């Protein structure tokens, strides 16, 4: 099962994705493919925004079955940063609703 945990703490977004879905065998797991796509899109979006000075990525850990992000929002681009995170979380909520035995939001 994959667990997605989202928290806000003193202006920072803390986001973790942990575990393997276990929906199907490796290479045929559509849930895992969805999760990987969402995490990859988030990484690219956050890195792009950081390069433009719109947010600060304090931590970015990505390895097999685990991803963790600590993102500082800036006041002038808060709406944009929250929009990126909301899009990511919406994707995960859709996966959790469609595959509740394999993805959980915390």
BANU-460161 format. One record per residue: x, y, z of N, C-alpha, C, O in turn; residue in three letters. Coordinates in steps of 0.05 Angstrom, whole numbers, plus 32768, in hexadecimal, padded with zeros to 4 digits. Example, Ala and Ser with C-alpha at 12.3 -4.5 7.8 and 13.67 -1.06 7.14 Angstrom:
! residues 2
81087F8E809C80F67FA6809C81087FBE809C811D7FBE80A9Ala 81017FD3808E81117FEB808F81028001809D810C801780A1Ser 
END
This chain:
! residues 106
80117FE9800080008000800080128019800080278019800CUnk 8008802E7FF2801680477FF28008805B80047FEF805D8002Unk 801780688015800C807C802780168098801E802E809C801AUnk 800380AA801C800A80C68016800380D7802E7FEC80D68038Unk 801680E68038801280F68050801881138049802E8119803FUnk 80068125804F8009814280498004815180637FF1814D8071Unk 801781638069801581748080802081908079803181928068Unk 801681A48088802281BE8086802C81C580A2801E81C080B6Unk 804381D180A3805081D780BC806081F080B9807581F180ABUnk 8057820580C68065821F80C6806D822880A98084822F80A4Unk 805982288098805E8232807D806C821F806A807282268053Unk 807182078074807D81F38063806981DC805D805881D5806EUnk 806B81D18046805B81BA803E806D81A28041808381A08037Unk 8063818E80508070817580548060816080468048815C804DUnk 806C81528034805D813F8024806E81258020808581268018Unk 8062810F8027807080F58024805F80E18015804680E18018Unk 806B80D08006805F80BA7FF8806F80A27FFE808780A17FF8Unk 8063808E800A8073807780138065805C800E804D80598012Unk 8074804A8004806B802E8000806580287FE38063803A7FD2Unk 8062800F7FDD805A80067FC3803D7FFE7FC380337FF37FD7Unk 802F80037FAE80127FFE7FAE800B7FE07FB17FF97FD97FBFUnk 801A7FCF7FA380147FB37FA47FFC7FAA7F947FF17F957F98Unk 7FF37FBB7F827FDB7FB67F727FE07F9F7F5E7FCF7F8E7F5AUnk 7FF87F9F7F527FFF7F8A7F3E801D7F867F3F802C7F947F4DUnk 80277F747F2E80437F6F7F2D80527F877F2080467F967F11Unk 806B7F897F26807B7F9E7F1C807A7F9F7EFD807C7F8A7EF0Unk 80767FB67EF380737FB97ED680567FB87ECC80517FC07EB5Unk 80447FAF7EDD80287FAD7ED680167FBC7EEA7FFD7FBA7EE9Unk 80227FC97EFD80147FD67F13800B7FF37F0A801B80057F0BUnk 7FF27FF57F027FE8800F7EF97FE680247F107FE9803C7F0CUnk 7FE2801A7F287FE1802D7F3F7FFD80387F44800080507F48Unk 801180277F43802D80307F47803480447F30804280577F35Unk 802C803E7F18803180507F028025806B7F06803280807F01Unk 800D806C7F117FFF80857F17800E80957F2C801280AD7F2AUnk 801680867F41802580937F578040809E7F4D804780B57F54Unk 804E808E7F3E806880977F33806580B07F21807580C27F22Unk 805080B17F11804B80C77F00804580E07F11805080F67F0BUnk 803480DE7F25802E80F57F36804780FF7F44804C81177F45Unk 805780ED7F4F806F80F57F5E808381037F4A808F81177F51Unk 808680F77F33809881037F1F808F811F7F16809F81317F14Unk 807581227F12806A813D7F0B806F81517F22807581687F1DUnk 806B81487F3A806F81597F51808C81627F538092817A7F57Unk 809E814F7F5080BB81567F5180C2816B7F3C80CE817F7F42Unk 80BA81667F2380C081797F0E80B481947F1380C181A97F0EUnk 809B81957F1C808D81AF7F21809B81BE7F37809F81D67F35Unk 80A281B07F4D80AE81BD7F6480CA81C77F5C80D281DE7F64Unk 80D981B77F4E80F481C07F4680F381D87F33810381EA7F35Unk 80DF81D87F2180DC81EF7F0F80D582087F1F80E0821D7F1AUnk 80C282057F3180BA821C7F4280D182277F5380D4823F7F57Unk 80E182147F5D80F8821C7F6E810D822B7F5C811882407F65Unk 811182227F448125822F7F33811C824C7F2C812C825D7F25Unk 810282517F2D80F7826B7F2880F4827C7F4180EB82937F40Unk 80FC82717F5880FB827F7F7180DF82827F7E80DB82937F8EUnk 80CD82707F7680B282727F8080AD82617F99809882647FA6Unk 80BF82507FA080BE823F7FB880DA82367FBE80EC82397FAEUnk 80DC822A7FD680F6821E7FDD80F282017FE580E181FA7FF5Unk 810181EF7FD8810081D37FDE811681CD7FF3812D81CD7FECUnk 810E81C8800B812181C38021812A81A68021814281A08027Unk 81188194801A8120817880198111816B800280FA81717FFCUnk 811F81597FF58115814A7FDE8122812F7FDE8139812C7FD5Unk 8115811C7FE9812081007FEA810E80EF7FD980F680EC7FDEUnk 811980E27FC5810A80D07FB4811B80B67FB0813180B77FA7Unk 810F80A07FB8811C80867FB3810580727FAF80EE80787FB2Unk 810C805A7FAA80F980457FA480E580427FBB80EC803C7FD2Unk 80CC80477FB580B680447FC980B4805B7FDD80A580587FF1Unk 80C280717FD880C280877FEC80C880A27FDF80DA80A47FCFUnk 80B880B67FE680BE80D17FDD80B680E47FF480A180E08000Unk 80C780F87FF980C1810B800E80C98127800480DE812B7FF9Unk 80B7813A800980BC8156800180B68168801880A381658026Unk 80C8817B801C80C38191802F80C681AB801F80DC81B28017Unk 80AF81B8801C80AE81CF800A80A581E88019809281E88028Unk 80B581FD801680AE82178023809F8228800F80A8822D7FF9Unk 80888231801780788243800780808260800C808582678023Unk 8081826F7FF78086828C7FF9806C829A7FF6805B82927FE7Unk 806882B08005804E82BF8004804782C77FE8802F82C57FE1Unk 805A82D17FD9805382DC7FBE804B82C77FAA803E82CD7F96Unk 805282AE7FAF804B82987F9C803B82827FAA803A826B7FA0Unk 803082887FC2802282747FD2800C82667FC28009824D7FC3Unk 7FFC82767FB47FE6826A7FA57FEF82567F8F7FE482417F8CUnk 8004825E7F82800F824D7F6D801A82327F798015821D7F6EUnk 802982357F8E8034821D7F9C801E820B7FA5801F81F27FA2Unk 800A82167FB27FF482067FBC7FE481F97FA57FDA81E37FA8Unk 7FE382067F8E7FD681FB7F767FE581E27F6D7FD881CE7F65Unk 7FFF81E37F6D800F81CB7F64800A81B47F778005819E7F6FUnk 800B81BA7F91800781A57FA57FEB819A7FA47FE681827FA6Unk 7FD781AC7FA17FBB81A37F9F7FB681907F877FA8817D7F89Unk 7FC381977F717FC081857F597FCC81697F5F7FBF81557F58Unk 7FE281697F6B7FEF814F7F737FDD81407F867FD881287F83Unk 7FD3814D7F9B7FC281407FAF7FA881367FA27F9D81227FAAUnk 7F9D81467F8F7F84813D7F827F8981237F737F7981117F73Unk 7FA081217F657FA781087F587FA980F17F6B7F9F80DB7F65Unk 7FB580F57F827FB680E07F967F9B80D97FA27F9580C27FA7Unk 7F8A80ED7FA67F6F80E77FB07F5F80D67F9C7F5080C47FA4Unk 7F6380DC7F837F5580CC7F6E7F5F80AF7F6F7F4F809D7F6DUnk 7F7980AB7F727F8480907F747F7A80827F8D7F72806B7F8CUnk 7F7980917FA37F7080857FBD7F52807D7FBB7F4A80697FC7Unk 7F42808D7FAD7F2680877FAA7F22806F7F987F11805E7F9DUnk 7F32806D7F837F2F80577F707F3C803D7F797F3280277F72Unk 7F51803F7F8A7F6080287F937F64802A7FB17F7B802C7FBAUnk 7F4F802A7FC17F52802F7FDE7F62801A7FED7F6C801F8003Unk 7F6580027FE27F757FED7FEF7F937FF17FE97FA47FE37FF4Unk 7F9A80047FD77FB580077FCE7FC280227FD37FDA80267FD3Unk 7FB080367FD77FBA80527FDB7FA9805E7FF17F91805C7FF1Unk 7FB6806B80047FA88078801A7FB48094801F7FCD8098801DUnk 7FA280A780247FAB80C3802A7FA980C680487F9680BE8054Unk 7FBE80D280537FBE80D780707FC080F580757FC180FD808DUnk 
END
